[in-house]
């Protein structure tokens, strides 16, 4: 009976492994796209402190600012990446990447950028 369960679950487990590998590849590609196209202004750590940030006004968005990022829907991030900052009444210095990146790459980039905002895990309750 156990062998039957293992054989029956095999395709499900393999499917999960394949999906995980695809997710890892998508994340790696999104990271590379971020480093190639975004980090010069937004910084490798997403804090808006890239090497070109000092010359920009307004300063690039800090993706680690969870409060601000929570108020930005994915559709806005997609629009800015695709069409550039002016398309969303933001800095004209933010160039459009829609001619360079595919729609899937832009979606993966949005997901990658969202990961810069990591709220600290709640620790154990503090006792006085």
Secondary structure, DSSP 8 states (H G I E B T S, - for coil): -HHHHHHHHHHHHHHHHHHHHHHHHHHHHHHHHHHHHTHHHH-TTSSS--TTGGG-SS----TT-HHHHHTS-HHHHHHHHHH-GGGGTS-TTS---TTTS-HHHHHHHHHHHHTT------------
